[in-house]
Amino acid sequence: MAPVAILIFLAIAGILAAIAIPSFVKARDIAMRQECVNNLKQIDSAKQSAALEHNYKAGAIIPEDQVSKYLNGGMHGMVCPKGGNYTPNPLGREPECSIHGSLSEAGQSSGSPAKVSKVTGAEAAPQPQR
């Protein structure tokens, strides 16, 4: 009787693992993407601060050392959790990650189903089902 109980236990454990593991992988991917989005926001903020301090105009390429001044650990301290490289881009363009794309692209596919208005920043009201 004991070998049958062990086999049943192993079968149930295998089924639970098959259900749970994809959820853990998806949660880890969402967390990594969100960390990348947060890094891109910090880079964008640092770029804007450097532009204000040095009076750069739209389209100007801000030297990395001036952007790094506003980041803890500099640009080299900003690491994409999936190993991508960050590009600050000229003023007026969003920074980009070589894996997740630009700030708006990375933020849109973060697994969040809510749509956010770019004008107000508020979540759009769900449309009633007909």
VEXKOLDREN-453976 format. One record per residue: x, y, z of N, C-alpha, C in turn; residue number from 1. Coordinates in Angstrom, 2 decimals, padded with zeros to 5 digits. Layout:
VEXKOLDREN-453976
nc1, nc2, nc3, cac1, cac2, cac3, cc1, cc2, cc3, k
X, Y, Z, X, Y, Z, X, Y, Z, NUM;
...
***
This chain:
VEXKOLDREN-453976
nc1, nc2, nc3, cac1, cac2, cac3, cc1, cc2, cc3, k
000.82, -001.20, 000.00, 000.00, 000.00, 000.00, 000.86, 001.27, 000.00, 1;
002.00, 001.24, 000.66, 002.85, 002.41, 000.76, 003.40, 002.85, -000.60, 2;
003.84, 001.92, -001.47, 004.35, 002.37, -002.78, 003.28, 003.08, -003.61, 3;
002.04, 002.68, -003.48, 000.96, 003.33, -004.22, 000.76, 004.75, -003.70, 4;
000.82, 004.92, -002.39, 000.65, 006.25, -001.79, 001.78, 007.18, -002.23, 5;
002.98, 006.64, -002.31, 004.13, 007.46, -002.75, 003.94, 007.88, -004.20, 6;
003.49, 006.97, -005.04, 003.26, 007.30, -006.44, 002.17, 008.36, -006.60, 7;
001.11, 008.22, -005.81, 000.03, 009.22, -005.87, 000.56, 010.58, -005.42, 8;
001.35, 010.59, -004.35, 001.93, 011.85, -003.87, 002.82, 012.48, -004.93, 9;
003.66, 011.67, -005.57, 004.56, 012.20, -006.61, 003.76, 012.73, -007.81, 10;
002.68, 012.05, -008.15, 001.85, 012.52, -009.27, 001.21, 013.86, -008.94, 11;
000.69, 014.00, -007.74, 000.07, 015.27, -007.33, 001.11, 016.38, -007.25, 12;
002.28, 016.07, -006.72, 003.35, 017.08, -006.64, 003.78, 017.51, -008.04, 13;
003.86, 016.58, -008.96, 004.23, 016.91, -010.34, 003.20, 017.81, -011.01, 14;
001.94, 017.52, -010.78, 000.86, 018.35, -011.36, 000.91, 019.76, -010.78, 15;
001.09, 019.86, -009.46, 001.17, 021.19, -008.82, 002.38, 021.97, -009.33, 16;
003.50, 021.28, -009.50, 004.69, 021.96, -010.02, 004.46, 022.44, -011.45, 17;
003.79, 021.62, -012.26, 003.53, 022.01, -013.65, 002.61, 023.23, -013.72, 18;
001.75, 023.37, -012.73, 000.86, 024.53, -012.69, 001.58, 025.76, -012.15, 19;
002.40, 025.59, -011.12, 003.00, 026.73, -010.41, 004.22, 027.33, -011.12, 20;
005.05, 026.51, -011.73, 006.31, 027.01, -012.30, 006.09, 028.07, -013.37, 21;
005.17, 027.93, -014.32, 004.97, 029.00, -015.30, 004.54, 030.33, -014.65, 22;
003.78, 030.25, -013.57, 003.37, 031.48, -012.88, 004.57, 032.18, -012.25, 23;
005.47, 031.40, -011.67, 006.67, 031.99, -011.06, 007.56, 032.62, -012.13, 24;
007.69, 031.96, -013.26, 008.51, 032.50, -014.36, 007.92, 033.82, -014.87, 25;
006.60, 033.84, -015.04, 005.94, 035.06, -015.52, 006.11, 036.20, -014.50, 26;
005.94, 035.90, -013.22, 006.10, 036.92, -012.18, 007.53, 037.46, -012.17, 27;
008.52, 036.58, -012.36, 009.92, 037.03, -012.40, 010.17, 037.93, -013.61, 28;
009.61, 037.56, -014.76, 009.78, 038.39, -015.96, 009.14, 039.76, -015.80, 29;
007.96, 039.80, -015.18, 007.29, 041.09, -014.95, 008.12, 041.95, -014.00, 30;
008.67, 041.34, -012.95, 009.50, 042.09, -012.00, 010.76, 042.63, -012.67, 31;
011.37, 041.83, -013.54, 012.58, 042.29, -014.25, 012.25, 043.45, -015.19, 32;
011.13, 043.35, -015.89, 010.72, 044.42, -016.80, 010.45, 045.70, -016.01, 33;
009.80, 045.58, -014.86, 009.49, 046.75, -014.05, 010.76, 047.40, -013.51, 34;
011.74, 046.59, -013.14, 013.02, 047.14, -012.68, 013.69, 047.90, -013.82, 35;
013.61, 047.37, -015.03, 014.18, 048.04, -016.19, 013.46, 049.38, -016.44, 36;
012.13, 049.37, -016.33, 011.35, 050.61, -016.51, 011.77, 051.65, -015.47, 37;
011.96, 051.22, -014.23, 012.39, 052.15, -013.19, 013.77, 052.72, -013.49, 38;
014.68, 051.89, -014.00, 016.00, 052.38, -014.39, 015.89, 053.40, -015.52, 39;
015.04, 053.11, -016.52, 014.86, 054.04, -017.64, 014.29, 055.37, -017.16, 40;
013.38, 055.34, -016.18, 012.83, 056.58, -015.63, 013.92, 057.38, -014.93, 41;
014.80, 056.70, -014.19, 015.89, 057.40, -013.51, 016.85, 058.02, -014.52, 42;
017.14, 057.29, -015.59, 018.04, 057.83, -016.62, 017.40, 059.05, -017.28, 43;
016.10, 058.97, -017.58, 015.40, 060.09, -018.20, 015.41, 061.30, -017.27, 44;
015.18, 061.09, -016.00, 015.19, 062.19, -015.03, 016.58, 062.81, -014.93, 45;
017.61, 061.97, -014.90, 018.99, 062.47, -014.84, 019.34, 063.26, -016.11, 46;
018.86, 062.77, -017.24, 019.11, 063.46, -018.52, 018.45, 064.83, -018.52, 47;
017.21, 064.90, -018.02, 016.49, 066.18, -017.96, 017.18, 067.16, -016.99, 48;
017.66, 066.64, -015.87, 018.36, 067.49, -014.89, 019.65, 068.05, -015.47, 49;
020.40, 067.21, -016.18, 021.64, 067.68, -016.81, 021.33, 068.71, -017.89, 50;
020.25, 068.51, -018.62, 019.87, 069.47, -019.67, 019.51, 070.82, -019.08, 51;
018.81, 070.81, -017.95, 018.47, 072.08, -017.29, 019.71, 072.79, -016.77, 52;
020.60, 072.02, -016.16, 021.81, 072.63, -015.58, 022.72, 073.24, -016.65, 53;
022.83, 072.57, -017.80, 023.75, 073.02, -018.84, 023.05, 073.73, -020.00, 54;
021.75, 073.96, -019.85, 020.97, 074.72, -020.83, 021.00, 074.09, -022.23, 55;
020.82, 072.78, -022.29, 020.76, 072.08, -023.58, 019.37, 072.27, -024.19, 56;
019.32, 072.28, -025.50, 018.05, 072.38, -026.23, 017.63, 071.00, -026.73, 57;
016.38, 070.89, -027.17, 015.85, 069.62, -027.68, 016.73, 069.10, -028.81, 58;
016.99, 067.80, -028.79, 017.81, 067.18, -029.82, 019.29, 067.12, -029.47, 59;
019.69, 067.81, -028.41, 021.11, 067.82, -028.02, 021.47, 066.46, -027.42, 60;
022.69, 066.05, -027.69, 023.20, 064.82, -027.10, 023.95, 065.22, -025.83, 61;
023.48, 064.72, -024.71, 024.07, 065.08, -023.42, 025.18, 064.08, -023.11, 62;
026.38, 064.57, -022.81, 027.48, 063.65, -022.50, 027.14, 062.74, -021.32, 63;
027.59, 061.49, -021.42, 027.26, 060.49, -020.40, 027.74, 060.90, -019.02, 64;
028.89, 061.56, -018.93, 029.39, 061.95, -017.61, 028.48, 062.97, -016.93, 65;
027.80, 063.82, -017.73, 026.87, 064.79, -017.15, 025.59, 064.09, -016.67, 66;
025.15, 063.08, -017.39, 023.98, 062.31, -016.97, 024.33, 061.47, -015.74, 67;
025.52, 060.87, -015.73, 025.96, 060.01, -014.64, 026.02, 060.74, -013.31, 68;
026.26, 062.04, -013.37, 026.37, 062.85, -012.15, 025.09, 062.77, -011.32, 69;
023.95, 062.54, -011.96, 022.66, 062.52, -011.27, 022.19, 061.10, -010.94, 70;
023.03, 060.11, -011.19, 022.65, 058.71, -010.93, 023.58, 058.11, -009.88, 71;
023.02, 057.38, -008.94, 023.84, 056.66, -007.97, 024.64, 055.61, -008.70, 72;
025.93, 055.67, -008.66, 026.76, 054.71, -009.37, 026.96, 055.05, -010.83, 73;
026.43, 056.17, -011.29, 026.59, 056.59, -012.67, 025.84, 055.69, -013.64, 74;
026.06, 055.91, -014.92, 025.41, 055.09, -015.95, 025.85, 053.63, -015.83, 75;
027.07, 053.40, -015.35, 027.56, 052.03, -015.23, 026.87, 051.30, -014.09, 76;
026.27, 052.05, -013.15, 025.52, 051.44, -012.06, 024.13, 051.01, -012.47, 77;
023.68, 051.48, -013.63, 022.36, 051.11, -014.14, 022.49, 049.84, -014.97, 78;
021.94, 048.76, -014.47, 022.06, 047.47, -015.14, 020.67, 046.89, -015.36, 79;
020.38, 046.55, -016.60, 019.12, 045.88, -016.91, 019.19, 044.47, -016.32, 80;
018.15, 044.04, -015.61, 018.19, 042.72, -015.00, 018.30, 041.57, -015.99, 81;
017.96, 041.81, -017.25, 018.09, 040.75, -018.27, 019.38, 040.90, -019.07, 82;
020.24, 041.86, -018.67, 021.53, 042.01, -019.33, 021.55, 042.98, -020.49, 83;
020.51, 043.76, -020.67, 020.47, 044.73, -021.76, 021.35, 045.94, -021.48, 84;
021.59, 046.74, -022.49, 022.37, 047.97, -022.36, 021.45, 049.16, -022.51, 85;
021.70, 050.20, -021.72, 020.89, 051.41, -021.77, 021.53, 052.45, -022.67, 86;
020.70, 053.14, -023.44, 021.13, 054.25, -024.30, 020.32, 055.47, -023.90, 87;
020.98, 056.55, -023.43, 020.23, 057.73, -022.98, 019.47, 058.43, -024.11, 88;
020.01, 058.42, -025.34, 019.41, 059.09, -026.51, 019.44, 060.61, -026.36, 89;
019.30, 061.32, -027.49, 019.31, 062.79, -027.45, 018.12, 063.34, -026.65, 90;
018.25, 064.56, -026.22, 017.20, 065.22, -025.45, 015.93, 065.30, -026.29, 91;
014.82, 064.91, -025.71, 013.55, 064.89, -026.43, 013.14, 063.48, -026.84, 92;
014.08, 062.54, -026.77, 013.78, 061.13, -027.03, 013.96, 060.34, -025.75, 93;
013.11, 059.35, -025.55, 013.19, 058.54, -024.35, 014.44, 057.66, -024.37, 94;
015.00, 057.38, -023.18, 016.10, 056.41, -023.13, 015.59, 055.02, -023.53, 95;
016.50, 054.16, -023.94, 016.12, 052.83, -024.41, 016.97, 051.75, -023.77, 96;
016.38, 050.57, -023.69, 017.08, 049.36, -023.27, 017.19, 048.47, -024.51, 97;
018.33, 047.82, -024.68, 018.51, 046.98, -025.86, 017.58, 045.75, -025.84, 98;
017.02, 045.41, -024.70, 016.11, 044.27, -024.62, 014.65, 044.71, -024.56, 99;
014.34, 045.67, -023.68, 012.95, 046.06, -023.44, 012.47, 047.23, -024.30, 100;
013.36, 047.89, -025.00, 012.96, 049.01, -025.85, 012.94, 050.33, -025.11, 101;
012.16, 051.28, -025.63, 012.10, 052.61, -025.02, 011.27, 052.57, -023.75, 102;
011.28, 053.66, -023.03, 010.56, 053.75, -021.77, 009.08, 053.45, -021.95, 103;
008.44, 054.05, -022.96, 007.01, 053.82, -023.16, 006.73, 052.39, -023.64, 104;
007.61, 051.83, -024.47, 007.42, 050.45, -024.94, 007.55, 049.46, -023.78, 105;
008.55, 049.66, -022.95, 008.78, 048.75, -021.83, 007.66, 048.85, -020.81, 106;
007.15, 050.04, -020.59, 006.08, 050.23, -019.63, 004.76, 049.69, -020.09, 107;
004.49, 049.70, -021.40, 003.21, 049.23, -021.92, 003.05, 047.73, -021.79, 108;
004.13, 047.00, -021.91, 004.00, 045.54, -021.90, 004.47, 044.97, -020.57, 109;
004.21, 045.68, -019.48, 004.66, 045.23, -018.17, 003.72, 044.23, -017.53, 110;
002.70, 043.79, -018.25, 001.77, 042.83, -017.70, 000.57, 043.47, -017.03, 111;
000.52, 044.78, -017.03, -000.59, 045.48, -016.41, -001.69, 045.70, -017.45, 112;
-002.91, 045.23, -017.18, -003.98, 045.36, -018.16, -004.60, 046.75, -018.21, 113;
-004.34, 047.60, -017.21, -004.96, 048.92, -017.17, -004.36, 049.83, -018.23, 114;
-005.22, 050.60, -018.89, -004.75, 051.57, -019.86, -004.66, 052.92, -019.17, 115;
-003.53, 053.61, -019.38, -003.31, 054.89, -018.72, -003.27, 055.98, -019.76, 116;
-003.97, 057.08, -019.49, -004.00, 058.21, -020.40, -002.66, 058.93, -020.37, 117;
-002.07, 059.20, -021.54, -000.81, 059.92, -021.59, -000.99, 061.39, -021.25, 118;
-002.20, 061.91, -021.37, -002.44, 063.31, -021.09, -002.59, 063.56, -019.59, 119;
-003.44, 062.76, -018.93, -003.71, 063.00, -017.51, -002.97, 062.06, -016.59, 120;
-002.51, 060.92, -017.09, -001.85, 059.95, -016.25, -002.83, 059.09, -015.47, 121;
-004.13, 059.30, -015.68, -005.16, 058.55, -014.96, -005.54, 057.30, -015.74, 122;
-005.98, 056.29, -015.00, -006.43, 055.08, -015.66, -007.74, 055.35, -016.38, 123;
-007.86, 054.82, -017.57, -009.09, 054.99, -018.34, -010.18, 054.12, -017.72, 124;
-011.40, 054.65, -017.70, -012.52, 053.91, -017.15, -012.86, 052.75, -018.09, 125;
-013.12, 051.57, -017.51, -013.47, 050.43, -018.38, -014.79, 050.67, -019.09, 126;
-014.85, 050.24, -020.33, -016.06, 050.39, -021.12, -017.06, 049.31, -020.73, 127;
-018.35, 049.66, -020.58, -019.33, 048.65, -020.21, -019.51, 047.62, -021.32, 128;
-019.75, 046.38, -020.91, -019.99, 045.30, -021.86, -021.41, 045.41, -022.39, 129;
-021.59, 045.21, -023.69, -022.93, 045.29, -024.29, -023.36, 043.96, -024.80, 130;
***
